[in-house]
Amino acid sequence: MCTGVESVEARARLHSATAGKLLLPTTDTVTIGRRGFYYAGPATWNSLPSHFTDMSMSLFSLRKLLKTFLFR
């Protein structure tokens, strides 16, 4: 469900594509809109600091960084 910006041909050369950002889908519903996971998940991922989005990081390291980040 989450699409990287680099996978869209028209956006492959943008800075956000090399930064590991995710594409935000358009929302046209009033009831859920931006609160649905299909939008909120990528939006939250994109709002994380750049050292969190390193794909070579292990799951254990990511969880440790997130815990420290969220509880500060």
C-alpha positions, -999 to +999 in steps of 0.1 A: +000+000+000+029+024+006+046+035-026+080+051-027+084+084-045+113+069-065+089+043-081+069+071-098+087+079-131+077+116-131+090+121-095+121+098-096+146+127-098+132+147-069+151+151-037+123+133-018+129+103-040+165+099-028+155+106+008+133+075+010+100+094+012+067+078+005+040+090-019+010+105-002-023+094-018-050+119-026-079+120-001-114+129-012-135+114+016-148+136+044-153+109+071-118+093+072-097+113+048-063+120+063-070+099+094-069+066+074-038+045+075-034+047+038-026+084+043-015+087+079+011+059+076+031+075+048+026+110+062+041+099+096+070+081+078+078+112+058+077+134+090+104+113+107+140+126+108+162+113+079+183+090+100+151+069+108+144+062+072+177+044+064+165+011+048+198-007+058+189-003+095+178-034+113+143-036+128+158-038+163+178-005+157+147+012+142+125+002+172+152+015+197+155+048+178+117+053+176+113+045+213+139+071+223+125+096+198+088+092+210+095+093+247+116+126+246 
